[in-house]
Amino acid sequence: STRRSFARSTSPLFSSPPTRYLLTYDYIPDVLEKRGPFREGHVGLAKDMIEKGTCVSGGPSAVPGESVPNGALFIFTTKDAAESFVAEDPYVSNGIVTGHSILEWTVVVGNN
């Protein structure tokens, strides 16, 4: 029937949608030139939080077609984890990040 084939073609629906927290960063325009001394600490912090299960993923973001990132996006399992990342991130304490925001995100469809 049409109903069953439609159900099979859609993304999985979560019966109890997980809540995630989106951390967005704004970077200085010359991020590529200035991030070097702090990059290992920044990436290492993210990897540690991924291993602990508090960070889902993350990475730089850019306007399509541009090679220099204008910021970053990270997905965390708790608001506390996102706030801890900001508090401990050497990119923040050393001026690479000019602003950030944390948004609550309810995942309705998708894969774990």
LODREN-938560 format. One record per residue (C-alpha): x, y, z; residue in three letters. Coordinates in steps of 0.05 Angstrom, whole numbers, plus 5000, padded with zeros to 4 digits. Layout:
<pts>
PT     x     y     z   aa
PT     X     Y     Z  ALA
...
</pts>
This chain:
<pts>
PT     x     y     z   aa
PT  5000  5000  5000  SER
PT  5020  5072  4992  THR
PT  5020  5084  5066  ARG
PT  5071  5030  5081  ARG
PT  5118  5050  5024  SER
PT  5116  5122  5048  PHE
PT  5133  5101  5119  ALA
PT  5193  5061  5094  ARG
PT  5219  5120  5053  SER
PT  5222  5171  5110  THR
PT  5278  5182  5160  SER
PT  5272  5148  5227  PRO
PT  5228  5185  5277  LEU
PT  5251  5186  5349  PHE
PT  5197  5164  5398  SER
PT  5231  5205  5451  SER
PT  5271  5259  5414  PRO
PT  5341  5271  5442  PRO
PT  5360  5341  5460  THR
PT  5428  5366  5436  ARG
PT  5463  5433  5444  TYR
PT  5492  5470  5385  LEU
PT  5553  5513  5399  LEU
PT  5570  5562  5344  THR
PT  5634  5603  5342  TYR
PT  5652  5666  5303  ASP
PT  5726  5669  5284  TYR
PT  5773  5727  5271  ILE
PT  5784  5740  5196  PRO
PT  5857  5717  5200  ASP
PT  5842  5652  5237  VAL
PT  5887  5610  5192  LEU
PT  5947  5653  5207  GLU
PT  5936  5658  5283  LYS
PT  5906  5591  5305  ARG
PT  5971  5551  5300  GLY
PT  5996  5554  5372  PRO
PT  5927  5538  5400  PHE
PT  5901  5487  5350  ARG
PT  5927  5425  5385  GLU
PT  5893  5445  5450  GLY
PT  5828  5463  5415  HIS
PT  5823  5398  5375  VAL
PT  5848  5357  5434  GLY
PT  5794  5385  5479  LEU
PT  5741  5366  5427  ALA
PT  5770  5296  5419  LYS
PT  5771  5285  5495  ASP
PT  5698  5306  5500  MET
PT  5679  5260  5442  ILE
PT  5713  5202  5478  GLU
PT  5674  5219  5541  LYS
PT  5609  5220  5500  GLY
PT  5593  5293  5515  THR
PT  5611  5320  5446  CYS
PT  5579  5288  5385  VAL
PT  5617  5324  5330  SER
PT  5647  5391  5310  GLY
PT  5688  5429  5260  GLY
PT  5698  5494  5222  PRO
PT  5645  5527  5180  SER
PT  5652  5573  5121  ALA
PT  5611  5609  5069  VAL
PT  5604  5561  5010  PRO
PT  5661  5571  4961  GLY
PT  5706  5607  5011  GLU
PT  5769  5573  5037  SER
PT  5775  5610  5104  VAL
PT  5729  5587  5159  PRO
PT  5687  5643  5190  ASN
PT  5670  5601  5251  GLY
PT  5654  5531  5276  ALA
PT  5596  5487  5297  LEU
PT  5597  5435  5352  PHE
PT  5542  5388  5377  ILE
PT  5541  5370  5451  PHE
PT  5497  5324  5491  THR
PT  5487  5373  5549  THR
PT  5488  5449  5558  LYS
PT  5540  5440  5613  ASP
PT  5587  5405  5564  ALA
PT  5580  5461  5513  ALA
PT  5593  5514  5567  GLU
PT  5654  5474  5592  SER
PT  5682  5471  5522  PHE
PT  5677  5546  5515  VAL
PT  5708  5557  5584  ALA
PT  5767  5511  5569  GLU
PT  5779  5524  5495  ASP
PT  5845  5559  5480  PRO
PT  5814  5589  5418  TYR
PT  5768  5629  5463  VAL
PT  5819  5650  5515  SER
PT  5869  5671  5461  ASN
PT  5822  5713  5418  GLY
PT  5811  5667  5359  ILE
PT  5736  5665  5376  VAL
PT  5702  5733  5375  THR
PT  5633  5708  5395  GLY
PT  5593  5645  5409  HIS
PT  5523  5621  5421  SER
PT  5492  5558  5450  ILE
PT  5424  5535  5424  LEU
PT  5381  5478  5448  GLU
PT  5362  5430  5391  TRP
PT  5310  5376  5395  THR
PT  5326  5322  5344  VAL
PT  5261  5297  5313  VAL
PT  5288  5257  5255  VAL
PT  5357  5227  5242  GLY
PT  5405  5173  5261  ASN
PT  5440  5164  5327  ASN
</pts>
